[in-house]
Amino acid sequence: MYKFVVVTDPDTAPGFRLAGVDVLEALDLDEAKKIIPPLIYKDDTGIVAINEDFMTVLDEKLLEKIEKTYRPIIIPIPSKVKGLDRANYIERLLRRAIGYNIVLKR
């Protein structure tokens, strides 16, 4: 059975632990940069949810590997930035997933 692992900040980690998920905490971007790459190459990891801010520090080769691989599945977790435009966030996720820019209207 594959593991579901979450890499997030210490403020968000307890909520994921309550849900029964394996959690790795990173105090800052440098620590996240050390934690994430080994998870991508582990055979027992099925899904890795990563704080979206942490994704910005990954090198280009690792990001290409993430895009091309089918396992583990990498899921970005929205950062806790106040005033986040959720429509733009969803559009960005859809564009990444299917390769098209979809405009959401109410």
Summary of the structure (lengths in Angstrom):
residues: 106
radius of gyration: 14.3
end to end distance: 40.7
largest distance: 42.4
contacts: 258
relative contact order: 0.17
helix: 42%
strand: 21%
